[in-house]
Amino acid sequence: MPEFLFEGHTFQSPVELALHAIGGKWKMPILWRLNQRDWRYNELHRDLKRVSHKMLTQQLRELEDAGLLTRTVHPVVPPHVDYAITALGRTALPAIEALRSWGASYRAAREAARQPDIQSAR
């Protein structure tokens, strides 16, 4: 496939574009959680235990810029922000589910492959 330009970035394939939109350590877990319900920023931060504030903010902004989630600021005291998945964001969920399934299968296969090593060490 020839390379193409999309929103100012050059991509070699649709897979590269998809990974640009939802790839990385935190974007898919964020979208997965938002599929269940709307989340507040602090709820996401607590639930994604190892993510820093800086990284969570960056990933949320990138997902919002990509049109995969919405950010709603509630003008109350104290102010709070809710994040919700968009219809476009929901279209990524089957790909995320496929990756989750493949990851579980991969883990099981790798653990099974290590079993003979453990037994032979005895």
MDTraj code that builds the backbone (N, CA, C; nanometers):
import mdtraj as md
import numpy as np

residues = "MET PRO GLU PHE LEU PHE GLU GLY HIS THR PHE GLN SER PRO VAL GLU LEU ALA LEU HIS ALA ILE GLY GLY LYS TRP LYS MET PRO ILE LEU TRP ARG LEU ASN GLN ARG ASP TRP ARG TYR ASN GLU LEU HIS ARG ASP LEU LYS ARG VAL SER HIS LYS MET LEU THR GLN GLN LEU ARG GLU LEU GLU ASP ALA GLY LEU LEU THR ARG THR VAL HIS PRO VAL VAL PRO PRO HIS VAL ASP TYR ALA ILE THR ALA LEU GLY ARG THR ALA LEU PRO ALA ILE GLU ALA LEU ARG SER TRP GLY ALA SER TYR ARG ALA ALA ARG GLU ALA ALA ARG GLN PRO ASP ILE GLN SER ALA ARG".split()
xyz = np.array([
    [0.0851, -0.1180, 0.0000],
    [0.0000, 0.0000, 0.0000],
    [0.0894, 0.1239, 0.0000],
    [0.0575, 0.2202, -0.0811],
    [0.1380, 0.3428, -0.0818],
    [0.1151, 0.4237, 0.0456],
    [0.2168, 0.4989, 0.0839],
    [0.2003, 0.5819, 0.2036],
    [0.0960, 0.6889, 0.1762],
    [0.0371, 0.7390, 0.2851],
    [-0.0663, 0.8406, 0.2709],
    [-0.0520, 0.9438, 0.3823],
    [-0.1048, 1.0609, 0.3563],
    [-0.1021, 1.1712, 0.4512],
    [-0.2385, 1.1807, 0.5176],
    [-0.2396, 1.1890, 0.6506],
    [-0.3640, 1.2013, 0.7252],
    [-0.3411, 1.2960, 0.8410],
    [-0.4157, 1.4050, 0.8432],
    [-0.4072, 1.5052, 0.9492],
    [-0.2638, 1.5469, 0.9780],
    [-0.1880, 1.5692, 0.8718],
    [-0.0516, 1.6200, 0.8854],
    [0.0539, 1.5153, 0.9151],
    [0.0169, 1.3887, 0.9215],
    [0.1113, 1.2805, 0.9481],
    [0.1138, 1.1868, 0.8290],
    [0.2315, 1.1326, 0.7999],
    [0.2457, 1.0347, 0.6930],
    [0.2437, 0.8949, 0.7527],
    [0.1631, 0.8080, 0.6937],
    [0.1499, 0.6706, 0.7407],
    [0.1810, 0.5742, 0.6273],
    [0.2375, 0.4598, 0.6627],
    [0.2700, 0.3563, 0.5660],
    [0.1534, 0.2610, 0.5413],
    [0.0624, 0.2513, 0.6403],
    [-0.0498, 0.1579, 0.6282],
    [-0.1604, 0.1982, 0.7255],
    [-0.2811, 0.1451, 0.7040],
    [-0.3898, 0.1708, 0.7991],
    [-0.3583, 0.1184, 0.9393],
    [-0.2780, 0.0122, 0.9491],
    [-0.2397, -0.0401, 1.0805],
    [-0.1587, 0.0648, 1.1561],
    [-0.0665, 0.1294, 1.0871],
    [0.0133, 0.2347, 1.1500],
    [-0.0764, 0.3491, 1.1974],
    [-0.1757, 0.3858, 1.1167],
    [-0.2710, 0.4902, 1.1565],
    [-0.3502, 0.4466, 1.2791],
    [-0.3969, 0.3216, 1.2804],
    [-0.4731, 0.2709, 1.3950],
    [-0.3898, 0.2741, 1.5220],
    [-0.2636, 0.2321, 1.5105],
    [-0.1767, 0.2337, 1.6284],
    [-0.1464, 0.3757, 1.6734],
    [-0.1418, 0.4682, 1.5792],
    [-0.1232, 0.6087, 1.6154],
    [-0.2437, 0.6569, 1.6977],
    [-0.3638, 0.6140, 1.6592],
    [-0.4858, 0.6593, 1.7261],
    [-0.5074, 0.5933, 1.8614],
    [-0.4840, 0.4614, 1.8718],
    [-0.5176, 0.3906, 1.9962],
    [-0.4007, 0.3154, 2.0576],
    [-0.2828, 0.3258, 1.9971],
    [-0.1680, 0.2520, 2.0475],
    [-0.1072, 0.3153, 2.1711],
    [-0.0121, 0.2460, 2.2273],
    [0.0523, 0.2930, 2.3486],
    [0.0010, 0.2171, 2.4689],
    [0.0595, 0.2461, 2.5813],
    [0.0301, 0.1704, 2.7025],
    [-0.1060, 0.2031, 2.7637],
    [-0.1560, 0.3261, 2.7483],
    [-0.2722, 0.3674, 2.8250],
    [-0.3984, 0.3942, 2.7448],
    [-0.3887, 0.4187, 2.6147],
    [-0.5083, 0.4563, 2.5385],
    [-0.6131, 0.3458, 2.5354],
    [-0.5718, 0.2240, 2.5088],
    [-0.6697, 0.1153, 2.5042],
    [-0.7326, 0.0882, 2.6403],
    [-0.6540, 0.0854, 2.7493],
    [-0.7189, 0.0688, 2.8806],
    [-0.8162, 0.1824, 2.9138],
    [-0.7859, 0.3033, 2.8704],
    [-0.8779, 0.4153, 2.8938],
    [-1.0073, 0.3920, 2.8176],
    [-0.9968, 0.3620, 2.6883],
    [-1.1172, 0.3386, 2.6076],
    [-1.1984, 0.2210, 2.6615],
    [-1.1292, 0.1168, 2.7055],
    [-1.1980, -0.0010, 2.7596],
    [-1.2830, 0.0370, 2.8806],
    [-1.2276, 0.1184, 2.9690],
    [-1.3022, 0.1613, 3.0870],
    [-1.4189, 0.2518, 3.0494],
    [-1.3961, 0.3423, 2.9546],
    [-1.5023, 0.4351, 2.9153],
    [-1.6185, 0.3636, 2.8465],
    [-1.5944, 0.2448, 2.7952],
    [-1.7038, 0.1687, 2.7355],
    [-1.8065, 0.1285, 2.8410],
    [-1.7615, 0.1130, 2.9644],
    [-1.8503, 0.0712, 3.0725],
    [-1.9394, 0.1858, 3.1210],
    [-1.8798, 0.3065, 3.1288],
    [-1.9534, 0.4233, 3.1802],
    [-1.8654, 0.5466, 3.1633],
    [-1.9198, 0.6637, 3.1921],
    [-1.8388, 0.7854, 3.1960],
    [-1.7536, 0.7828, 3.3220],
    [-1.6338, 0.8367, 3.3113],
    [-1.5426, 0.8390, 3.4246],
    [-1.4951, 0.9814, 3.4503],
    [-1.4704, 1.0119, 3.5750],
    [-1.4034, 1.1361, 3.6113],
    [-1.2524, 1.1131, 3.6059],
    [-1.1795, 1.2233, 3.5905],
    [-1.0340, 1.2144, 3.5783],
    [-0.9731, 1.1376, 3.6959],
    [-1.0066, 1.1754, 3.8181],
    [-0.9459, 1.1112, 3.9349],
    [-0.9820, 0.9635, 3.9465],
    [-1.1018, 0.9263, 3.9019],
    [-1.1386, 0.7848, 3.9013],
    [-1.0478, 0.7062, 3.8070],
    [-1.0259, 0.7616, 3.6879],
    [-0.9354, 0.6964, 3.5923],
    [-0.7953, 0.6855, 3.6502],
    [-0.7487, 0.7926, 3.7118],
    [-0.6129, 0.7917, 3.7669],
    [-0.5981, 0.6867, 3.8763],
    [-0.6980, 0.6741, 3.9610],
    [-0.6923, 0.5727, 4.0665],
    [-0.6989, 0.4314, 4.0091],
    [-0.7835, 0.4119, 3.9079],
    [-0.8027, 0.2779, 3.8527],
    [-0.6836, 0.2325, 3.7679],
    [-0.6194, 0.3246, 3.6991],
    [-0.4992, 0.2939, 3.6200],
    [-0.3791, 0.3202, 3.7110],
    [-0.3557, 0.2332, 3.8028],
    [-0.2676, 0.2548, 3.9177],
    [-0.1292, 0.3126, 3.8860],
    [-0.0665, 0.2729, 3.7778],
    [0.0720, 0.3144, 3.7540],
    [0.0870, 0.4324, 3.6589],
    [-0.0225, 0.4905, 3.6114],
    [-0.0122, 0.6018, 3.5177],
    [0.0138, 0.7316, 3.5947],
    [0.1039, 0.8133, 3.5425],
    [0.1307, 0.9434, 3.6043],
    [0.0229, 1.0426, 3.5607],
    [0.0085, 1.1506, 3.6366],
    [-0.0877, 1.2548, 3.5994],
    [-0.0547, 1.3103, 3.4620],
    [0.0729, 1.3356, 3.4372],
    [0.1155, 1.3923, 3.3089],
    [0.0781, 1.3007, 3.1929],
    [0.1059, 1.1711, 3.2071],
    [0.0774, 1.0759, 3.0993],
    [-0.0723, 1.0593, 3.0793],
    [-0.1492, 1.0507, 3.1873],
    [-0.2937, 1.0362, 3.1741],
    [-0.3528, 1.1571, 3.1029],
    [-0.3106, 1.2754, 3.1417],
    [-0.3591, 1.3980, 3.0774],
    [-0.3249, 1.3976, 2.9292],
    [-0.2028, 1.3591, 2.8959],
    [-0.1585, 1.3562, 2.7562],
    [-0.2409, 1.2560, 2.6753],
    [-0.2607, 1.1363, 2.7287],
    [-0.3347, 1.0333, 2.6569],
    [-0.4819, 1.0733, 2.6392],
    [-0.5417, 1.1333, 2.7422],
    [-0.6803, 1.1792, 2.7311],
    [-0.6923, 1.2875, 2.6247],
    [-0.5973, 1.3801, 2.6202],
    [-0.6007, 1.4857, 2.5176],
    [-0.5882, 1.4274, 2.3775],
    [-0.4983, 1.3296, 2.3612],
    [-0.4801, 1.2678, 2.2298],
    [-0.6056, 1.1924, 2.1866],
    [-0.6693, 1.1226, 2.2790],
    [-0.7929, 1.0515, 2.2464],
    [-0.9057, 1.1491, 2.2134],
    [-0.9095, 1.2611, 2.2828],
    [-1.0096, 1.3641, 2.2530],
    [-0.9826, 1.4253, 2.1161],
    [-0.8567, 1.4569, 2.0873],
    [-0.8209, 1.5135, 1.9566],
    [-0.8542, 1.4178, 1.8431],
    [-0.8431, 1.2872, 1.8692],
    [-0.8728, 1.1857, 1.7689],
    [-1.0233, 1.1618, 1.7539],
    [-1.1045, 1.2256, 1.8387],
    [-1.2489, 1.2089, 1.8306],
    [-1.2992, 1.0809, 1.8942],
    [-1.2159, 1.0184, 1.9787],
    [-1.2527, 0.8902, 2.0382],
    [-1.3174, 0.9043, 2.1750],
    [-1.3041, 1.0202, 2.2369],
    [-1.3716, 1.0467, 2.3637],
    [-1.4077, 1.1935, 2.3712],
    [-1.5004, 1.2232, 2.4602],
    [-1.5386, 1.3619, 2.4852],
    [-1.5034, 1.3983, 2.6284],
    [-1.4759, 1.5246, 2.6473],
    [-1.4409, 1.5795, 2.7786],
    [-1.5464, 1.6833, 2.8121],
    [-1.6148, 1.6646, 2.9251],
    [-1.7180, 1.7592, 2.9682],
    [-1.6774, 1.8196, 3.1012],
    [-1.6640, 1.9524, 3.1026],
    [-1.6303, 2.0241, 3.2255],
    [-1.7606, 2.0710, 3.2889],
    [-1.7806, 2.0338, 3.4142],
    [-1.9000, 2.0743, 3.4879],
    [-1.8666, 2.1963, 3.5725],
    [-1.9323, 2.3105, 3.5454],
    [-1.9011, 2.4344, 3.6179],
    [-1.9672, 2.4402, 3.7553],
    [-1.9236, 2.3521, 3.8428],
    [-1.9744, 2.3488, 3.9799],
    [-1.8560, 2.3695, 4.0735],
    [-1.8856, 2.3868, 4.2018],
    [-1.7791, 2.4014, 4.2998],
    [-1.7805, 2.2780, 4.3884],
    [-1.6730, 2.2007, 4.3962],
    [-1.5532, 2.2147, 4.3145],
    [-1.5796, 2.1631, 4.1724],
    [-1.5088, 2.2185, 4.0721],
    [-1.5315, 2.1754, 3.9338],
    [-1.4874, 2.0315, 3.9122],
    [-1.5537, 1.9638, 3.8209],
    [-1.5078, 1.8300, 3.7843],
    [-1.5265, 1.8082, 3.6346],
    [-1.4531, 1.7091, 3.5837],
    [-1.4512, 1.6780, 3.4413],
    [-1.4884, 1.5322, 3.4228],
    [-1.5781, 1.5064, 3.3286],
    [-1.6162, 1.3699, 3.2921],
    [-1.5634, 1.3386, 3.1531],
    [-1.5256, 1.2138, 3.1345],
    [-1.4826, 1.1648, 3.0042],
    [-1.5785, 1.0557, 2.9613],
    [-1.6165, 1.0582, 2.8327],
    [-1.7086, 0.9589, 2.7776],
    [-1.6577, 0.9146, 2.6414],
    [-1.6814, 0.7898, 2.6085],
    [-1.6418, 0.7375, 2.4779],
    [-1.7422, 0.7875, 2.3734],
    [-1.6924, 0.8151, 2.2539],
    [-1.7792, 0.8584, 2.1444],
    [-1.8206, 0.7365, 2.0608],
    [-1.9112, 0.7591, 1.9672],
    [-1.9504, 0.6516, 1.8748],
    [-1.8287, 0.6045, 1.7951],
    [-1.7439, 0.6980, 1.7543],
    [-1.6226, 0.6602, 1.6826],
    [-1.5296, 0.5799, 1.7729],
    [-1.5205, 0.6184, 1.8988],
    [-1.4391, 0.5439, 1.9946],
    [-1.4875, 0.4010, 2.0128],
    [-1.6191, 0.3831, 2.0105],
    [-1.6751, 0.2477, 2.0246],
    [-1.6343, 0.1569, 1.9086],
    [-1.6072, 0.2157, 1.7916],
    [-1.5664, 0.1323, 1.6779],
    [-1.4292, 0.0703, 1.7001],
    [-1.3510, 0.1225, 1.7930],
    [-1.2190, 0.0655, 1.8234],
    [-1.2295, -0.0538, 1.9184],
    [-1.3406, -0.0698, 1.9858],
    [-1.3539, -0.1737, 2.0883],
    [-1.3389, -0.3167, 2.0346],
    [-1.3915, -0.3510, 1.9172],
    [-1.3662, -0.4866, 1.8670],
    [-1.2168, -0.5143, 1.8441],
    [-1.1438, -0.4147, 1.7979],
    [-0.9989, -0.4331, 1.7801],
    [-0.9308, -0.4510, 1.9150],
    [-0.9724, -0.3751, 2.0144],
    [-0.9155, -0.3888, 2.1485],
    [-0.9495, -0.5255, 2.2062],
    [-1.0737, -0.5708, 2.1862],
    [-1.1138, -0.7031, 2.2349],
    [-1.0309, -0.8120, 2.1673],
    [-1.0068, -0.7978, 2.0369],
    [-0.9253, -0.8966, 1.9657],
    [-0.7829, -0.8984, 2.0216],
    [-0.7271, -0.7822, 2.0515],
    [-0.5925, -0.7760, 2.1095],
    [-0.5906, -0.8345, 2.2502],
    [-0.6953, -0.8100, 2.3293],
    [-0.7043, -0.8693, 2.4636],
    [-0.7068, -1.0213, 2.4547],
    [-0.7860, -1.0732, 2.3625],
    [-0.7968, -1.2173, 2.3453],
    [-0.6638, -1.2763, 2.2990],
    [-0.6014, -1.2111, 2.2012],
    [-0.4726, -1.2592, 2.1520],
    [-0.3684, -1.2543, 2.2632],
    [-0.3691, -1.1480, 2.3431],
    [-0.2745, -1.1364, 2.4540],
    [-0.2904, -1.2481, 2.5548],
    [-0.4133, -1.2840, 2.5854],
    [-0.4382, -1.3944, 2.6799],
    [-0.3892, -1.5264, 2.6215],
    [-0.4160, -1.5492, 2.4923],
    [-0.3691, -1.6722, 2.4265],
    [-0.2170, -1.6764, 2.4202],
    [-0.1575, -1.5643, 2.3889],
    [-0.0116, -1.5554, 2.3812],
    [0.0521, -1.5857, 2.5163],
    [-0.0044, -1.5269, 2.6207],
    [0.0463, -1.5510, 2.7560],
    [0.0376, -1.6987, 2.7918],
    [-0.0783, -1.7596, 2.7650],
    [-0.0969, -1.9010, 2.7969],
    [0.0017, -1.9880, 2.7192],
    [0.0219, -1.9570, 2.5919],
    [0.1148, -2.0358, 2.5104],
    [0.2580, -2.0223, 2.5610],
    [0.2971, -1.9024, 2.5975],
    [0.4329, -1.8798, 2.6483],
    [0.4529, -1.9480, 2.7835],
    [0.3502, -1.9423, 2.8693],
    [0.3608, -2.0100, 2.9988],
    [0.3668, -2.1606, 2.9802],
    [0.2888, -2.2131, 2.8870],
    [0.2911, -2.3572, 2.8594],
    [0.4266, -2.3983, 2.8027],
    [0.4855, -2.3145, 2.7213],
    [0.6167, -2.3455, 2.6631],
    [0.7255, -2.3481, 2.7702],
    [0.7082, -2.2734, 2.8766],
    [0.8065, -2.2701, 2.9853],
    [0.7938, -2.3877, 3.0801],
    [0.6795, -2.4530, 3.0841],
    [0.6575, -2.5639, 3.1775],
    [0.7611, -2.6751, 3.1651],
    [0.7960, -2.7207, 3.0444],
    [0.8985, -2.8267, 3.0363],
    [1.0331, -2.7810, 3.0926],
    [1.0663, -2.6542, 3.0778],
    [1.1926, -2.6025, 3.1340],
    [1.1930, -2.6137, 3.2848],
    [1.0813, -2.5843, 3.3474],
    [1.0707, -2.5900, 3.4924],
    [1.0833, -2.7350, 3.5390],
    [1.0145, -2.8269, 3.4698],
    [1.0179, -2.9673, 3.5094],
    [1.1552, -3.0294, 3.4849],
    [1.2233, -2.9891, 3.3768],
    [1.3541, -3.0458, 3.3490],
    [1.4607, -2.9959, 3.4472],
    [1.4336, -2.8842, 3.5132],
    [1.5288, -2.8303, 3.6096],
    [1.5236, -2.9089, 3.7398],
    [1.4234, -2.9892, 3.7603],
    [1.4076, -3.0640, 3.8850],
    [1.4961, -3.1813, 3.8887],
])
top = md.Topology()
chain = top.add_chain()
for i, resn in enumerate(residues, 1):
    res = top.add_residue(resn, chain, resSeq=i)
    for name in ("N", "CA", "C"):
        top.add_atom(name, md.element.get_by_symbol(name[0]), res)
traj = md.Trajectory(xyz[None], top)
